[in-house]
Amino acid sequence: MLHYAVVFFVIALIAALFGFSGIAAGAAGIAKILFVVFLVMAIASFVVNLLRGR
């Protein structure tokens, strides 16, 4: 998940560099969503791991 977020971030940077602001905004939005999903899944995994250890 984090890998895809980084890929879309790089696509957004390259698109912004070449002046494609619409594509850059879309790719940056997708990267933000993927990063938030990654954080939620990482935190959920951490909490489940803590609870299972007891």
Rosetta blueprint (number, residue, H / E / L):
1 M L
2 L H
3 H H
4 Y H
5 A H
6 V H
7 V H
8 F H
9 F H
10 V H
11 I H
12 A H
13 L H
14 I H
15 A H
16 A H
17 L H
18 F L
19 G L
20 F L
21 S H
22 G H
23 I H
24 A H
25 A H
26 G H
27 A H
28 A H
29 G H
30 I H
31 A H
32 K H
33 I H
34 L H
35 F H
36 V H
37 V H
38 F H
39 L H
40 V H
41 M H
42 A H
43 I H
44 A H
45 S H
46 F H
47 V H
48 V H
49 N H
50 L H
51 L H
52 R H
53 G L
54 R L
